[in-house]
Amino acid sequence: MHRGKKVAVIFPTYNEKDSIRESILEYFSTGLVDEVIVVNNNAAAGTSEEVAGTGAREIFERRQGYGSALLCGLDNTDADLIIFSEPDGTFSGLDVPKLLAYSDDVPVVLGTRTSRQFIWRGANMGLFLRWGNWAVAKMTELLFNTTILTDMGCTHRLLSREAAQLLRPHLTIRGSHFGPQILMELLAHQVPFVEIPLNYRARVGESSVTGSFWKAWKLGWRMIFLVWEYRLGLVVRERTLWPDYLSTKPVPEPAHEGSGVYALARAVQEQPAPAPKTLTPQ
């Protein structure tokens, strides 16, 4: 729970049997996560046994694909704040407070794995993946004049319930480039977002996508083509823009004065003014 809002974490799983139990317990241990939803996407044998007894809720999505799994999780939660993550040990539950803190100010918080200080030894973030994700993100930032983007492929992110509901009818990709489509729809709907650095650790086991150079290469080009499809106006849909969408909703209560930018503003206001300096003649 975060300021009266229910927090859910969605874990899509396919080949994370050896790490999923520890990942679930790590997120619950923060004391901030109310629900962990594990979406079993034709996962490895023994995965359900690892999930059992952790307090997580396991659901099943037979249509294969990263996007299919996350959409299934999204459709099966009533949480106010929804966190997408991975149960492979790469992301840390200790970053949950960071995601929640920024959610006080914007409806969507994206993660980045390209900040060198947050990349752990052994993490699968070599030159190709790091600079490739950075390059596609910067291309997107330039083409759409967005806020700072440094990682096109980070799958650790937070969406408010309102943002998720607005985007949901437009999320159609069921494969590995589902994440970039979320970003494209955020831009198309003019939903405010921010990107923040998150910890990125070594994976337990091998990724079915980024573990292969050629699969990662193919995914990178899919991302690039997707960005250009949106930039050239080839993805034509009727959309309600975020400001118009908000106008149909009840006016929310003001954010807690101890949160986000409010805390910063209050700290500045309460800071005592410096004493005037007296010049002493020499």
Backbone as CSV, one residue per row, in Angstrom:
resi,resn,N_x,N_y,N_z,CA_x,CA_y,CA_z,C_x,C_y,C_z
1,MET,0.848,-1.196,0.000,0.000,0.000,0.000,0.882,1.243,0.000
2,HIS,0.500,2.207,-0.817,1.253,3.460,-0.895,0.275,4.610,-0.851
3,ARG,0.255,5.331,0.266,-0.637,6.470,0.460,-2.094,6.115,0.151
4,GLY,-2.498,4.963,0.664,-3.871,4.517,0.485,-4.151,3.852,-0.841
5,LYS,-3.132,3.680,-1.670,-3.308,3.061,-2.984,-2.764,1.636,-2.979
6,LYS,-3.542,0.734,-3.544,-3.133,-0.662,-3.637,-2.044,-0.819,-4.685
7,VAL,-0.991,-1.582,-4.328,0.166,-1.777,-5.210,0.247,-3.249,-5.615
8,ALA,0.331,-3.494,-6.908,0.468,-4.859,-7.421,1.712,-4.956,-8.293
9,VAL,2.374,-6.103,-8.226,3.509,-6.406,-9.097,3.105,-7.555,-10.004
10,ILE,3.361,-7.409,-11.296,3.045,-8.468,-12.263,4.340,-9.085,-12.762
11,PHE,4.461,-10.397,-12.573,5.610,-11.169,-13.033,5.183,-12.095,-14.165
12,PRO,5.598,-11.850,-15.410,5.381,-12.854,-16.453,6.479,-13.909,-16.325
13,THR,6.133,-15.167,-16.447,7.172,-16.179,-16.299,7.084,-17.257,-17.365
14,TYR,8.263,-17.607,-17.868,8.389,-18.675,-18.856,9.515,-19.625,-18.454
15,ASN,10.676,-19.040,-18.140,11.836,-19.879,-17.814,12.548,-19.323,-16.576
16,GLU,11.797,-19.093,-15.511,12.375,-18.499,-14.299,12.109,-19.354,-13.051
17,LYS,12.006,-20.649,-13.232,11.691,-21.543,-12.116,12.686,-21.411,-10.971
18,ASP,13.953,-21.214,-11.282,14.989,-21.214,-10.253,15.123,-19.888,-9.506
19,SER,14.409,-18.875,-9.936,14.552,-17.555,-9.300,13.232,-16.945,-8.871
20,ILE,12.118,-17.518,-9.306,10.839,-16.842,-9.109,10.433,-16.765,-7.644
21,ARG,10.731,-17.796,-6.881,10.332,-17.779,-5.469,11.026,-16.642,-4.720
22,GLU,12.327,-16.536,-4.902,13.088,-15.480,-4.219,12.643,-14.095,-4.678
23,SER,12.317,-13.961,-5.967,11.869,-12.668,-6.490,10.552,-12.246,-5.835
24,ILE,9.624,-13.183,-5.726,8.333,-12.869,-5.105,8.535,-12.420,-3.667
25,LEU,9.319,-13.182,-2.921,9.527,-12.867,-1.504,10.255,-11.536,-1.335
26,GLU,11.159,-11.222,-2.256,11.879,-9.951,-2.167,10.932,-8.769,-2.325
27,TYR,10.013,-8.847,-3.263,9.071,-7.740,-3.464,8.095,-7.621,-2.301
28,PHE,7.618,-8.744,-1.787,6.732,-8.694,-0.628,7.454,-8.133,0.598
29,SER,8.751,-8.402,0.707,9.503,-7.985,1.897,9.616,-6.467,2.024
30,THR,9.311,-5.741,0.956,9.370,-4.281,1.034,8.276,-3.726,1.941
31,GLY,7.215,-4.509,2.150,6.092,-4.027,2.942,5.195,-3.057,2.196
32,LEU,5.478,-2.833,0.917,4.724,-1.880,0.107,3.847,-2.554,-0.937
33,VAL,4.140,-3.812,-1.225,3.436,-4.543,-2.281,2.283,-5.335,-1.672
34,ASP,1.074,-5.068,-2.151,-0.113,-5.756,-1.649,-0.365,-7.071,-2.359
35,GLU,0.032,-7.129,-3.622,-0.287,-8.308,-4.427,0.819,-8.556,-5.448
36,VAL,1.218,-9.819,-5.579,2.104,-10.237,-6.658,1.318,-11.208,-7.530
37,ILE,1.210,-10.875,-8.797,0.509,-11.736,-9.759,1.545,-12.389,-10.657
38,VAL,1.598,-13.709,-10.618,2.496,-14.460,-11.492,1.681,-14.958,-12.675
39,VAL,2.075,-14.553,-13.876,1.385,-15.011,-15.083,2.210,-16.133,-15.694
40,ASN,1.723,-17.345,-15.524,2.391,-18.537,-16.042,2.129,-18.627,-17.540
41,ASN,3.162,-18.330,-18.315,3.046,-18.291,-19.775,3.692,-19.539,-20.369
42,ASN,3.047,-20.701,-20.110,3.601,-21.996,-20.519,4.984,-22.197,-19.906
43,ALA,5.070,-21.921,-18.610,6.353,-21.895,-17.916,6.940,-23.300,-17.730
44,ALA,8.216,-23.311,-17.379,8.948,-24.553,-17.160,8.292,-25.379,-16.064
45,ALA,8.374,-26.684,-16.192,7.806,-27.585,-15.193,8.401,-27.273,-13.819
46,GLY,7.560,-27.249,-12.809,8.019,-26.968,-11.457,7.846,-25.525,-11.035
47,THR,7.464,-24.645,-11.976,7.287,-23.227,-11.652,6.157,-23.029,-10.649
48,SER,5.043,-23.694,-10.877,3.891,-23.532,-9.979,4.238,-23.967,-8.561
49,GLU,5.045,-25.015,-8.443,5.451,-25.485,-7.118,6.306,-24.450,-6.403
50,GLU,7.119,-23.722,-7.151,7.953,-22.674,-6.559,7.108,-21.479,-6.115
51,VAL,6.037,-21.198,-6.840,5.160,-20.069,-6.510,4.304,-20.388,-5.286
52,ALA,3.924,-21.650,-5.155,3.030,-22.062,-4.069,3.611,-21.686,-2.707
53,GLY,2.771,-21.124,-1.860,3.182,-20.802,-0.504,3.874,-19.462,-0.340
54,THR,4.046,-18.712,-1.421,4.721,-17.411,-1.334,3.747,-16.276,-1.048
55,GLY,2.470,-16.523,-1.256,1.479,-15.461,-1.130,1.119,-14.836,-2.459
56,ALA,1.832,-15.223,-3.524,1.535,-14.699,-4.859,0.329,-15.428,-5.447
57,ARG,-0.346,-14.753,-6.353,-1.478,-15.355,-7.065,-1.029,-15.747,-8.460
58,GLU,-1.167,-17.014,-8.803,-0.740,-17.499,-10.112,-1.934,-17.624,-11.042
59,ILE,-1.806,-17.048,-12.238,-2.811,-17.195,-13.272,-2.112,-17.709,-14.521
60,PHE,-2.870,-18.140,-15.496,-2.284,-18.804,-16.650,-2.699,-18.112,-17.947
61,GLU,-1.723,-17.922,-18.821,-1.951,-17.358,-20.150,-1.314,-18.301,-21.160
62,ARG,-2.159,-18.971,-21.960,-1.653,-19.970,-22.904,-1.091,-19.347,-24.174
63,ARG,-1.564,-18.149,-24.532,-1.016,-17.495,-25.730,0.408,-17.042,-25.418
64,GLN,1.339,-17.584,-26.166,2.743,-17.340,-25.850,3.147,-15.910,-26.183
65,GLY,3.975,-15.333,-25.319,4.519,-14.010,-25.612,4.552,-13.122,-24.389
66,TYR,5.594,-12.288,-24.325,5.762,-11.372,-23.207,4.568,-10.429,-23.086
67,GLY,4.129,-9.876,-24.218,2.984,-8.979,-24.201,1.711,-9.680,-23.768
68,SER,1.516,-10.913,-24.231,0.333,-11.683,-23.840,0.275,-11.855,-22.332
69,ALA,1.424,-12.185,-21.729,1.475,-12.422,-20.287,1.157,-11.151,-19.499
70,LEU,1.752,-10.033,-19.889,1.518,-8.794,-19.151,0.087,-8.285,-19.328
71,LEU,-0.462,-8.430,-20.508,-1.844,-8.013,-20.723,-2.797,-8.854,-19.881
72,CYS,-2.489,-10.128,-19.755,-3.295,-11.005,-18.916,-3.233,-10.541,-17.462
73,GLY,-2.038,-10.217,-16.988,-1.900,-9.718,-15.626,-2.622,-8.409,-15.424
74,LEU,-2.514,-7.533,-16.419,-3.165,-6.229,-16.344,-4.682,-6.374,-16.251
75,ASP,-5.214,-7.352,-16.966,-6.662,-7.564,-16.978,-7.163,-8.273,-15.719
76,ASN,-6.237,-8.711,-14.883,-6.628,-9.473,-13.696,-6.192,-8.823,-12.391
77,THR,-6.045,-7.510,-12.398,-5.737,-6.803,-11.164,-6.604,-5.560,-11.044
78,ASP,-6.928,-5.225,-9.814,-7.681,-4.003,-9.554,-6.831,-2.987,-8.795
79,ALA,-5.505,-3.171,-8.842,-4.598,-2.300,-8.093,-4.620,-0.882,-8.653
80,ASP,-4.299,0.065,-7.798,-4.207,1.466,-8.201,-2.878,1.780,-8.860
81,LEU,-1.826,1.088,-8.418,-0.476,1.255,-8.966,0.033,-0.114,-9.377
82,ILE,0.408,-0.242,-10.637,0.769,-1.541,-11.208,2.227,-1.506,-11.646
83,ILE,3.007,-2.426,-11.107,4.435,-2.500,-11.423,4.694,-3.732,-12.280
84,PHE,5.301,-3.526,-13.444,5.775,-4.628,-14.270,7.223,-4.922,-13.881
85,SER,7.545,-6.186,-13.702,8.923,-6.550,-13.389,9.229,-7.919,-13.973
86,GLU,10.381,-8.470,-13.615,10.809,-9.782,-14.094,11.190,-10.642,-12.896
87,PRO,10.810,-11.913,-12.891,11.157,-12.786,-11.774,12.448,-13.572,-12.010
88,ASP,13.376,-12.978,-12.739,14.614,-13.678,-13.076,15.813,-13.208,-12.266
89,GLY,15.566,-12.365,-11.260,16.639,-11.884,-10.411,17.322,-10.627,-10.890
90,THR,16.972,-10.137,-12.081,17.667,-8.966,-12.621,17.236,-7.675,-11.928
91,PHE,15.960,-7.566,-11.580,15.460,-6.348,-10.949,15.304,-6.548,-9.448
92,SER,15.378,-5.446,-8.719,15.376,-5.491,-7.266,14.085,-4.932,-6.681
93,GLY,13.530,-5.663,-5.719,12.371,-5.155,-5.002,12.689,-3.891,-4.227
94,LEU,13.973,-3.663,-3.944,14.366,-2.466,-3.208,14.154,-1.194,-4.020
95,ASP,13.893,-1.338,-5.322,13.595,-0.163,-6.145,12.111,0.208,-6.122
96,VAL,11.294,-0.605,-5.485,9.865,-0.294,-5.401,9.611,1.065,-4.751
97,PRO,10.255,1.387,-3.611,10.020,2.715,-3.026,10.362,3.858,-3.971
98,LYS,11.378,3.651,-4.794,11.769,4.684,-5.754,10.669,4.877,-6.810
99,LEU,10.146,3.784,-7.345,9.069,3.875,-8.329,7.837,4.547,-7.729
100,LEU,7.512,4.172,-6.507,6.326,4.735,-5.853,6.496,6.217,-5.552
101,ALA,7.699,6.614,-5.158,7.936,8.032,-4.860,7.682,8.903,-6.086
102,TYR,8.149,8.471,-7.241,7.934,9.259,-8.459,6.485,9.178,-8.942
103,SER,5.766,8.123,-8.549,4.366,8.010,-8.963,3.496,9.057,-8.289
104,ASP,4.019,9.717,-7.245,3.276,10.819,-6.638,3.179,12.012,-7.585
105,ASP,4.087,12.079,-8.550,4.169,13.252,-9.425,3.744,12.982,-10.861
106,VAL,3.901,11.742,-11.331,3.532,11.405,-12.709,2.817,10.055,-12.722
107,PRO,1.947,9.823,-13.690,1.179,8.569,-13.714,1.965,7.362,-14.197
108,VAL,3.104,7.588,-14.858,3.904,6.477,-15.369,5.374,6.720,-15.054
109,VAL,6.020,5.698,-14.508,7.446,5.773,-14.192,8.156,4.645,-14.934
110,LEU,9.055,4.998,-15.830,9.826,4.020,-16.587,11.194,3.840,-15.948
111,GLY,11.747,2.649,-16.089,13.080,2.396,-15.572,14.120,2.449,-16.672
112,THR,15.370,2.653,-16.286,16.481,2.539,-17.222,17.575,1.701,-16.595
113,ARG,18.188,0.842,-17.418,19.270,-0.035,-16.958,20.628,0.428,-17.479
114,THR,20.675,1.612,-18.059,21.901,2.035,-18.731,22.801,2.927,-17.887
115,SER,22.386,3.235,-16.654,23.238,4.036,-15.765,24.318,3.126,-15.176
116,ARG,25.561,3.415,-15.464,26.662,2.512,-15.115,26.720,2.195,-13.630
117,GLN,26.415,3.186,-12.780,26.500,2.979,-11.336,25.487,1.960,-10.825
118,PHE,24.443,1.671,-11.611,23.397,0.752,-11.163,23.476,-0.610,-11.853
119,ILE,24.469,-0.807,-12.707,24.631,-2.093,-13.385,25.555,-2.973,-12.545
120,TRP,25.020,-4.070,-12.032,25.782,-4.957,-11.170,26.729,-5.833,-11.974
121,ARG,27.765,-6.293,-11.310,28.718,-7.213,-11.953,27.983,-8.484,-12.381
122,GLY,28.216,-8.891,-13.607,27.582,-10.086,-14.138,26.279,-9.838,-14.858
123,ALA,25.752,-8.615,-14.787,24.500,-8.307,-15.477,24.696,-8.360,-16.986
124,ASN,23.657,-8.789,-17.683,23.732,-8.901,-19.138,23.472,-7.531,-19.775
125,MET,24.446,-6.655,-19.619,24.331,-5.315,-20.164,25.682,-4.913,-20.739
126,GLY,26.087,-5.686,-21.755,27.334,-5.394,-22.438,27.180,-4.216,-23.381
127,LEU,28.212,-3.936,-24.141,28.214,-2.771,-25.019,27.068,-2.798,-26.022
128,PHE,26.809,-3.964,-26.607,25.774,-4.050,-27.639,24.389,-3.722,-27.065
129,LEU,24.028,-4.367,-25.957,22.705,-4.133,-25.377,22.589,-2.742,-24.769
130,ARG,23.638,-2.321,-24.072,23.574,-1.020,-23.405,23.463,0.120,-24.402
131,TRP,24.372,0.159,-25.355,24.376,1.267,-26.302,23.297,1.129,-27.370
132,GLY,22.904,-0.115,-27.659,21.798,-0.310,-28.599,20.495,0.230,-28.041
133,ASN,20.197,-0.105,-26.782,18.991,0.416,-26.140,19.053,1.932,-25.994
134,TRP,20.241,2.438,-25.669,20.412,3.889,-25.537,20.165,4.583,-26.876
135,ALA,20.706,4.024,-27.957,20.580,4.656,-29.274,19.123,4.713,-29.737
136,VAL,18.397,3.619,-29.577,16.987,3.610,-29.995,16.172,4.557,-29.121
137,ALA,16.494,4.609,-27.831,15.794,5.536,-26.931,16.047,6.986,-27.334
138,LYS,17.288,7.303,-27.657,17.615,8.674,-28.061,16.970,9.029,-29.396
139,MET,16.900,8.062,-30.295,16.198,8.295,-31.558,14.736,8.646,-31.283
140,THR,14.123,7.916,-30.365,12.730,8.167,-29.998,12.577,9.536,-29.343
141,GLU,13.489,9.850,-28.453,13.461,11.156,-27.792,13.542,12.289,-28.808
142,LEU,14.393,12.131,-29.796,14.560,13.157,-30.826,13.333,13.254,-31.729
143,LEU,12.805,12.112,-32.159,11.689,12.107,-33.097,10.407,12.655,-32.475
144,PHE,10.226,12.436,-31.167,8.979,12.838,-30.522,9.157,13.986,-29.538
145,ASN,10.391,14.487,-29.408,10.676,15.594,-28.498,10.158,15.287,-27.089
146,THR,10.577,14.132,-26.576,10.093,13.666,-25.280,11.000,14.135,-24.150
147,THR,10.606,13.770,-22.942,11.505,13.896,-21.804,12.676,12.926,-22.016
148,ILE,13.684,12.960,-21.151,14.900,12.165,-21.344,14.583,10.678,-21.399
149,LEU,15.114,10.004,-22.429,15.005,8.556,-22.575,16.396,7.979,-22.790
150,THR,16.710,6.900,-22.070,18.043,6.288,-22.205,17.992,4.775,-22.337
151,ASP,16.810,4.168,-22.293,16.723,2.706,-22.363,15.392,2.307,-22.978
152,MET,15.463,1.737,-24.173,14.232,1.376,-24.879,13.664,0.043,-24.411
153,GLY,14.492,-0.770,-23.770,14.049,-2.128,-23.488,13.852,-2.475,-22.031
154,CYS,13.906,-1.495,-21.137,13.746,-1.803,-19.718,12.302,-2.227,-19.438
155,THR,12.151,-3.365,-18.754,10.817,-3.916,-18.513,10.326,-3.674,-17.088
156,HIS,11.081,-2.928,-16.296,10.667,-2.597,-14.933,10.059,-1.203,-14.969
157,ARG,8.763,-1.102,-14.688,8.075,0.176,-14.815,6.803,0.173,-13.975
158,LEU,6.253,1.350,-13.785,5.018,1.500,-13.004,4.002,2.292,-13.812
159,LEU,2.762,1.843,-13.766,1.650,2.552,-14.391,0.544,2.740,-13.362
160,SER,-0.038,3.913,-13.351,-1.215,4.122,-12.524,-2.398,3.405,-13.167
161,ARG,-3.408,3.120,-12.369,-4.611,2.480,-12.891,-5.224,3.303,-14.016
162,GLU,-5.253,4.634,-13.856,-5.854,5.499,-14.874,-5.088,5.415,-16.194
163,ALA,-3.762,5.446,-16.120,-2.957,5.364,-17.342,-3.135,4.005,-18.008
164,ALA,-3.156,2.946,-17.216,-3.324,1.598,-17.772,-4.677,1.459,-18.468
165,GLN,-5.723,1.990,-17.864,-7.056,1.902,-18.472,-7.126,2.683,-19.778
166,LEU,-6.456,3.824,-19.809,-6.473,4.642,-21.030,-5.756,3.940,-22.180
167,LEU,-4.618,3.304,-21.877,-3.813,2.675,-22.921,-4.315,1.301,-23.340
168,ARG,-4.968,0.604,-22.420,-5.279,-0.818,-22.628,-5.909,-1.152,-23.976
169,PRO,-6.918,-0.418,-24.468,-7.515,-0.806,-25.755,-6.562,-0.701,-26.936
170,HIS,-5.446,-0.004,-26.756,-4.522,0.239,-27.859,-3.279,-0.647,-27.801
171,LEU,-3.175,-1.459,-26.767,-2.016,-2.336,-26.617,-2.317,-3.664,-27.298
172,THR,-1.677,-3.885,-28.426,-2.014,-5.028,-29.272,-0.859,-5.998,-29.488
173,ILE,0.349,-5.582,-29.163,1.521,-6.423,-29.421,1.651,-7.471,-28.332
174,ARG,1.818,-8.707,-28.707,1.892,-9.800,-27.737,3.281,-10.394,-27.613
175,GLY,4.219,-9.863,-28.372,5.570,-10.381,-28.326,6.492,-9.562,-27.442
176,SER,7.792,-9.701,-27.680,8.814,-9.105,-26.819,8.900,-7.587,-26.949
177,HIS,8.374,-7.000,-28.028,8.431,-5.544,-28.182,7.146,-4.877,-27.686
178,PHE,6.483,-5.538,-26.754,5.310,-4.964,-26.102,5.679,-3.702,-25.315
179,GLY,6.815,-3.727,-24.628,7.242,-2.575,-23.832,7.362,-1.297,-24.642
180,PRO,8.055,-1.321,-25.782,8.121,-0.121,-26.609,6.752,0.369,-27.091
181,GLN,5.800,-0.538,-27.295,4.468,-0.066,-27.684,3.818,0.727,-26.560
182,ILE,4.065,0.331,-25.307,3.546,1.129,-24.189,4.081,2.553,-24.286
183,LEU,5.379,2.688,-24.547,5.971,4.017,-24.671,5.352,4.788,-25.826
184,MET,5.163,4.145,-26.965,4.571,4.825,-28.116,3.153,5.307,-27.810
185,GLU,2.401,4.490,-27.092,1.034,4.892,-26.761,1.017,5.978,-25.678
186,LEU,1.993,5.961,-24.790,2.111,7.065,-23.842,2.288,8.382,-24.579
187,LEU,3.147,8.362,-25.590,3.398,9.567,-26.374,2.167,9.955,-27.186
188,ALA,1.508,8.965,-27.770,0.333,9.255,-28.597,-0.818,9.809,-27.760
189,HIS,-0.910,9.379,-26.508,-1.976,9.847,-25.624,-1.558,11.046,-24.773
190,GLN,-0.307,11.458,-24.918,0.244,12.594,-24.155,0.180,12.362,-22.639
191,VAL,0.502,11.134,-22.245,0.533,10.795,-20.822,1.897,11.200,-20.245
192,PRO,1.944,11.986,-19.176,3.226,12.381,-18.579,3.955,11.162,-18.002
193,PHE,5.263,11.135,-18.164,6.055,10.046,-17.601,7.454,10.550,-17.305
194,VAL,8.192,9.766,-16.538,9.581,10.080,-16.244,10.358,8.774,-16.249
195,GLU,11.632,8.856,-16.583,12.508,7.681,-16.572,13.518,7.827,-15.439
196,ILE,13.702,6.756,-14.667,14.615,6.807,-13.528,15.563,5.608,-13.566
197,PRO,16.779,5.747,-13.047,17.729,4.624,-13.036,17.346,3.578,-11.995
198,LEU,17.421,2.316,-12.390,17.111,1.204,-11.502,18.271,0.219,-11.478
199,ASN,18.338,-0.549,-10.426,19.364,-1.576,-10.317,19.133,-2.669,-11.351
200,TYR,20.233,-3.145,-11.910,20.153,-4.230,-12.896,21.212,-5.264,-12.553
201,ARG,20.756,-6.462,-12.188,21.629,-7.489,-11.660,21.791,-8.647,-12.642
202,ALA,22.655,-9.578,-12.271,22.870,-10.768,-13.095,21.612,-11.628,-13.093
203,ARG,21.306,-12.191,-14.232,20.116,-13.033,-14.357,20.401,-14.439,-13.851
204,VAL,19.394,-15.045,-13.250,19.475,-16.462,-12.896,19.006,-17.252,-14.107
205,GLY,19.882,-18.007,-14.720,19.546,-18.714,-15.945,19.745,-17.825,-17.163
206,GLU,19.355,-18.330,-18.317,19.572,-17.613,-19.577,18.261,-17.093,-20.140
207,SER,18.281,-15.852,-20.617,17.106,-15.243,-21.222,16.818,-15.882,-22.577
208,SER,15.532,-16.069,-22.860,15.148,-16.649,-24.150,15.283,-15.646,-25.289
209,VAL,15.498,-14.350,-24.960,15.627,-13.321,-25.996,17.016,-12.691,-25.972
210,THR,17.335,-11.949,-24.912,18.614,-11.234,-24.867,19.794,-12.163,-24.621
211,GLY,19.510,-13.435,-24.321,20.599,-14.393,-24.186,21.203,-14.769,-25.520
212,SER,20.520,-14.430,-26.605,20.998,-14.705,-27.958,21.267,-13.387,-28.684
213,PHE,22.463,-13.243,-29.247,22.807,-12.011,-29.959,21.832,-11.763,-31.106
214,TRP,21.522,-12.794,-31.877,20.697,-12.598,-33.062,19.246,-12.325,-32.705
215,LYS,18.746,-12.924,-31.632,17.383,-12.608,-31.180,17.313,-11.171,-30.677
216,ALA,18.354,-10.736,-29.966,18.394,-9.360,-29.476,18.494,-8.383,-30.647
217,TRP,19.292,-8.732,-31.644,19.432,-7.905,-32.849,18.080,-7.756,-33.557
218,LYS,17.375,-8.869,-33.707,16.065,-8.854,-34.366,15.071,-8.020,-33.571
219,LEU,15.102,-8.159,-32.242,14.195,-7.378,-31.397,14.489,-5.891,-31.515
220,GLY,15.771,-5.533,-31.583,16.148,-4.130,-31.744,15.554,-3.521,-33.006
221,TRP,15.622,-4.257,-34.103,15.049,-3.744,-35.349,13.528,-3.657,-35.291
222,ARG,12.896,-4.582,-34.584,11.443,-4.491,-34.398,11.084,-3.208,-33.671
223,MET,11.883,-2.883,-32.652,11.646,-1.648,-31.910,11.785,-0.427,-32.813
224,ILE,12.830,-0.410,-33.626,13.067,0.722,-34.522,11.916,0.887,-35.510
225,PHE,11.482,-0.223,-36.120,10.369,-0.157,-37.072,9.093,0.338,-36.381
226,LEU,8.877,-0.117,-35.152,7.682,0.305,-34.417,7.692,1.810,-34.168
227,VAL,8.839,2.336,-33.766,8.958,3.772,-33.514,8.637,4.561,-34.774
228,TRP,9.181,4.123,-35.898,8.946,4.852,-37.146,7.497,4.706,-37.623
229,GLU,6.865,3.584,-37.367,5.454,3.441,-37.720,4.608,4.488,-37.003
230,TYR,4.903,4.699,-35.736,4.160,5.715,-34.978,4.540,7.123,-35.432
231,ARG,5.826,7.335,-35.688,6.282,8.669,-36.085,5.688,9.075,-37.426
232,LEU,5.531,8.130,-38.341,5.000,8.424,-39.669,3.472,8.387,-39.707
233,GLY,2.866,8.151,-38.559,1.408,8.160,-38.498,0.748,6.947,-39.106
234,LEU,1.467,5.817,-39.117,0.911,4.614,-39.728,0.030,3.829,-38.762
235,VAL,0.113,4.135,-37.480,-0.737,3.475,-36.485,-1.871,4.449,-36.157
236,VAL,-2.906,4.389,-36.938,-4.004,5.366,-36.837,-5.128,4.776,-35.988
237,ARG,-5.388,5.408,-34.874,-6.491,5.001,-34.006,-7.109,6.246,-33.386
238,GLU,-8.353,6.146,-33.011,-8.993,7.247,-32.298,-8.568,7.179,-30.838
239,ARG,-7.981,8.237,-30.341,-7.449,8.246,-28.985,-8.007,9.422,-28.194
240,THR,-8.176,9.195,-26.893,-8.505,10.261,-25.965,-7.220,10.708,-25.301
241,LEU,-6.866,11.962,-25.429,-5.619,12.456,-24.855,-5.739,12.543,-23.342
242,TRP,-4.593,12.417,-22.683,-4.561,12.380,-21.223,-5.270,13.564,-20.571
243,PRO,-5.031,14.807,-21.005,-5.733,15.929,-20.367,-7.253,15.816,-20.498
244,ASP,-7.724,15.358,-21.647,-9.166,15.200,-21.843,-9.704,14.041,-21.015
245,TYR,-8.915,12.993,-20.904,-9.316,11.829,-20.105,-9.470,12.213,-18.635
246,LEU,-8.529,13.005,-18.136,-8.584,13.427,-16.737,-9.800,14.288,-16.458
247,SER,-10.230,15.044,-17.450,-11.367,15.936,-17.243,-12.662,15.172,-17.018
248,THR,-12.680,13.876,-17.379,-13.868,13.056,-17.175,-13.848,12.337,-15.841
249,LYS,-12.706,12.454,-15.106,-12.549,11.757,-13.838,-12.799,12.711,-12.668
250,PRO,-13.180,12.170,-11.502,-13.305,13.021,-10.315,-11.979,13.672,-9.984
251,VAL,-12.018,14.884,-9.459,-10.793,15.579,-9.084,-10.138,14.836,-7.927
252,PRO,-8.867,14.389,-8.072,-8.218,13.620,-7.015,-7.870,14.490,-5.826
253,GLU,-7.691,13.825,-4.691,-7.227,14.536,-3.513,-5.807,15.027,-3.757
254,PRO,-5.425,16.181,-3.205,-4.054,16.655,-3.382,-3.061,15.640,-2.856
255,ALA,-1.926,15.532,-3.515,-0.891,14.600,-3.069,-0.449,14.974,-1.666
256,HIS,-0.027,13.977,-0.926,0.431,14.193,0.444,1.557,15.210,0.462
257,GLU,1.516,16.113,1.402,2.494,17.196,1.420,3.916,16.694,1.641
258,GLY,4.037,15.470,2.085,5.385,14.937,2.288,5.882,14.112,1.125
259,SER,5.215,14.221,-0.031,5.567,13.377,-1.160,6.065,14.194,-2.340
260,GLY,6.892,13.544,-3.147,7.317,14.087,-4.429,7.739,15.535,-4.411
261,VAL,7.260,16.289,-5.393,7.639,17.694,-5.497,7.100,18.508,-4.333
262,TYR,6.037,18.027,-3.695,5.494,18.742,-2.546,6.496,18.772,-1.398
263,ALA,7.177,17.642,-1.202,8.179,17.591,-0.140,9.315,18.563,-0.434
264,LEU,9.725,18.618,-1.702,10.804,19.523,-2.083,10.387,20.980,-1.882
265,ALA,9.166,21.314,-2.319,8.692,22.690,-2.180,8.597,23.086,-0.707
266,ARG,8.095,22.177,0.103,7.950,22.483,1.525,9.312,22.678,2.187
267,ALA,10.279,21.831,1.785,11.609,21.942,2.360,12.230,23.295,2.031
268,VAL,11.993,23.766,0.799,12.535,25.067,0.393,11.860,26.184,1.185
269,GLN,10.528,26.071,1.355,9.789,27.107,2.075,10.217,27.198,3.534
270,GLU,10.498,26.033,4.133,10.822,26.012,5.546,12.284,26.313,5.836
271,GLN,13.086,26.325,4.774,14.500,26.606,4.987,14.662,28.067,5.426
272,PRO,15.340,28.332,6.548,15.479,29.717,7.019,16.281,30.564,6.044
273,ALA,15.855,31.794,5.931,16.574,32.710,5.041,17.953,32.991,5.611
274,PRO,18.962,33.107,4.767,20.303,33.389,5.266,20.378,34.767,5.924
275,ALA,21.117,34.846,6.989,21.274,36.119,7.695,22.007,37.119,6.817
276,PRO,21.568,38.371,6.840,22.251,39.379,6.009,23.692,39.569,6.468
277,LYS,24.564,39.743,5.501,25.975,39.917,5.818,26.278,41.411,6.126
278,THR,27.082,41.615,7.127,27.483,42.976,7.504,28.911,43.205,7.052
279,LEU,29.093,44.251,6.270,30.429,44.551,5.796,31.172,45.401,6.820
280,THR,32.319,44.939,7.204,33.154,45.665,8.179,34.218,46.425,7.433
281,PRO,34.270,47.735,7.629,35.305,48.531,6.905,36.705,48.103,7.344
282,GLN,37.603,48.082,6.404,39.000,47.714,6.700,39.734,48.885,7.339
